[in-house]
């Protein structure tokens, strides 16, 4: 099985890593890359609405892609993973880092 971010194996490994490396609740930094499209960036921002997230965006040199960094306090590894899944589900063509 691949380690693609949408595979259950990937999420199982991530959950173990998160549980082992942080005291929860803790600040977590998400990074996503999408084609530079206001709608896609807005979709990602909406997913993290009302969580007190600090969101920064940066366009690639040629402007074709935008990285979206989200620093937010999360309760536990399950909450972190559920947000990754929600973004993957709702935002077409997103790359999770």
Helices and strands as residue ranges (DSSP letters): H 8-21, E 26-35, H 38-47, E 54-59, E 65-74, H 77-90, E 95-96
